[in-house]
């Protein structure tokens, strides 16, 4: 019983932090995308 519980701990931690890591990556990608779009719009506005 205890051994089974201990062996489940890494799995539980992984599933918990997988969601956190995914959210962090998503936020990071969104920030990068926004910065890229802002830069693109700025350079586009300078041309016209």
C-alpha positions in Angstrom: 0.0 0.0 0.0 2.7 2.5 1.1 5.0 1.4 -1.7 2.2 1.9 -4.3 1.5 5.4 -2.9 5.2 6.3 -3.0 5.5 5.1 -6.6 2.5 7.2 -7.6 4.1 10.4 -6.2 6.2 11.2 -9.3 3.2 10.6 -11.5 1.0 12.9 -9.4 3.7 15.6 -9.4 4.2 15.3 -13.2 0.5 15.6 -13.9 0.2 18.6 -11.5 3.2 20.4 -12.9 2.5 19.4 -16.5 -0.5 21.8 -16.5 1.5 24.6 -14.9 4.3 24.1 -17.4 1.8 24.1 -20.2 0.2 27.3 -18.9 3.6 29.0 -18.6 4.6 28.0 -22.1 1.3 29.2 -23.4 1.7 32.6 -21.7 5.3 32.8 -22.9 4.3 32.1 -26.5 1.4 34.5 -26.3 3.7 37.3 -25.0 6.2 36.5 -27.8 3.5 36.6 -30.4 2.1 39.9 -29.1 5.6 41.4 -29.1 6.2 40.2 -32.7 2.8 41.6 -33.8 3.5 44.9 -32.1 6.9 45.1 -33.8 5.4 44.2 -37.1 2.7 46.8 -36.8 5.2 49.5 -35.8 7.4 48.8 -38.7 4.4 48.6 -41.0 3.1 52.0 -39.8 6.6 53.6 -40.3 6.5 52.5 -44.0 3.2 54.3 -44.7 
